[in-house]
Amino acid sequence: MTIVVYSARRILTMNPNRPSVTHVAVRDGRILGAGSLDELRGWGKVEVDDRFADKVILPGFVEGHSHAYEGGVWKFPYVGYFDRISPDGTRHKGLKSIDEVVARLQAFEKTLAPGASLLAWGFDPIYFGGRRMDLTDADKISTTRPVVVVHSNFHVANANSTVLAKAGITRSTNVHGIVKDAMGEPTGELQEMTAKYMAYRAAGVEVAAVLSDEQAVWRFARVAQLAGVTTATDLHNELPESTVDGYLRASASDDFPIRLLPAFAAGSVSPEQGIPRLQGLMKKNNDRLRFQLVKIVTDGSIQGLSARMRWPGYYDGTPNGVWNVGPDDIDRLLLAWHRAGFQVHVHTNGDEASEVAIEAVERALMTAPRWDHRHTLQHAQMADAGQFRRMKALGMCVNLFANHLFYWGDIHYARTLGPERAERMDACATALTTGVPFAIHCDAPVTPIGPLFTAWCAVNRLTASGRTLGETEKIPVADALRAITLGAAYTLKLDEELGSIDVGKRADFAVLDDDPLAVPPGKLKDVGVWGTVLGGKVFEAPK
Amino acid sequence: MIPFTVIGGFLGAGKTTLLNRLLRGATGRRFAVMVNDFGALDIDGRLVVEHGGDTIALANGCLCCTIGDSLVTTLLALLERPDRFDHIVVEASGVADPGRIADLAVLEPRLRRDGVVVMVDAGEVRQRAADRRVGDTIGRQLAAADLLVLNKIDLAEDLPGLRRLLAGHSAAPILEASHADVPLDLLLGLDRRGQAAPTETADAFTSWSYEWVEPVERETVMTMLRGPGRLRAKGIMRFADAPERRSVIHQVGRRLDVSDDGAWRDGETSRLVLLGVKPVLGSLQRE
């Protein structure tokens, strides 16, 4: 078999025995060795490939918490505040005012077939100085077809008059989630279940399939690949047959650029049905598709005011959030999947949710002791030092939502958490000192997929307004890079197979234009991604 | 418009027991029942006509479907089915706010919001309501109820105290029951015509029908509806202050809707059916 040796300006391996080398040899899609060219020639005849000679190679990035839905939404126009790169590599400029959003959608509207609904996503009015979108704005886009502009948090949407009229929503409609102005008239802003219902009503329930079909999986894989990701999770999916078919077809292709790990939505069916179902799906695993994860969603989100918080709760006095799955069911589901041998990922945003999940793991371990379960808290944004110590003692992992610091840090500081808890949220340094194995994530499509940006957030802890949120929770660049590679692989139980550049592991690389350890930490997010290598196959990102 | 009822209540309150009774009851109505977990239902295999993974069709015309991960898409998919149902019943999850779910029927022109029935476990509710992690969830559920069913009263230690606890959270009338044994007509309404008296009425409850040939004073009817012991009402009225209009009355527990239903039709009479607690309606009869 051919041995290809890639030379590079520098190869950061995440292998402490040889942290930095210049050459990596690949055979059969796996890493034969990392070291000097002379050392690698010892394996036999090699082909030296110098195309990365001026690049820096890292282990392929592992995105431990994202959703393939990211690929689904790119079917629709993006109208967010920040620049965002679509699966074809195009940079979509952020829209800096409501008028810019309206203008963009007016232009898009002209391309739609008569009668079709207009759906857009990513809208984020929190940067517009308090001004919200209203019916006057939405009706400028169209008054003849339904228009729904979904916000970046996916829990709020703006609709036009056409949508409201179809549902008979007026000033006298008394339903939670219909925002009204000072005069009592609906503004077109819709929240939570009302927003979701109206969006699906406008777009047709078949949109649910479009959001997770084979093409959506492809778009997700491409947008991940552009960011240097070689392994990504679709971390919460009911796994209906249509979605599984899409995964299987997409991952069967050698051109599919990532390894995909869906997590089964444990709350969607009883464990008695779910466990055999997932065990059956695992028989279909291939090199690029791995069924093995399970996820339980406990609470909502902090900025959505639906996180379950311990005393003293929200800084601005908002009542405590809501359970998606309540404490009793968390216990029941976790124990059942734990007993069946699965690793369970538990979404917890608020610290009460984290507490409940930690205690559920503790009880499961008392009932059914198990080694190396690696049950992982996902987000755990408000976890304090005590909770980290409990996680450590119980053998748990954590995947922290470092991107949140940038996108919502200002709001957490001013309104939801207050300064003290905002400064210690997504406590990477505490994870590090406590010894809880940790990863950091983006939760795409909630924030764009981009591990280098996530690492930049964990290193610099800057909010969108430029505030440093918690000097003492900053972590060094090297630790942040580990968290997006080997650290994330550990939380997925894939660390023996990928996550570092070491003999025998899969030849999955992120190829960068610069050395992330050499650039100033403040520039980490600006390091260019040339492309990736997956199992020895090179995927150049479009320029 | 299809009536839409939400059955809420915390884990173990008896929602599934109630749904089993509903599916077994030969009410002659075609129910579509959305549940969290098929496995908990006690469905006689001989009655299953079709098992489609996420749906089970029964010989009596009823359909069960699992909610899975999304109530919204499950409901929309149900409404897209060619089958016609007389009533849609949703089992809220044990931690959901059933009022929010009932809101969907207000947004959906094909549905009419019927009622929010919240089941309460008489043996557990006091402890649950005091729990710092779920107490507020329980409070929200109770506050959302149009009708409360205080279930498992055989397990209650202090029934008067429980009644006070519930009254502190909710203005909804309380039905007391064991094994979720409640007259279904009280929870889910009369048949679609709303004219006939219910066929199944437990001893403690009764119904009373009224008919007026001439227009009726609105306040007279409102007084009848607001009094204690009234649990459900349905009527088509010609009010004296709007004699040219059909006014439709729909009451579930504490929730009373009066809506306009077009022009009054010649030859019709005003009709009202009340369901409630027997002694109270007994006194109405004497009036």
Interface residues (C-beta under 8 A of the other chain):
Chain A: K166 A167 G168 I169 T173 N174 V175 H176 G177 E192 M193 T194 K196 Y197 M198 Y200 R201 V205 A208 E238 A265 G267 S268 V269 S270 E272 Q273 R308 W311 P319 N320 V322 W323 N324 V325 G326 P327 D328 D329 E352 V356
Chain B: F10 L11 D37 G39 A40 T66 G68 D69 S70 L71 V72 T73 L76 A77 E80 S93 G94 V95 D97 G99 R100 I101 D103 L104 V106 L107 E108 P109 R132 R133 V134 D136 T137
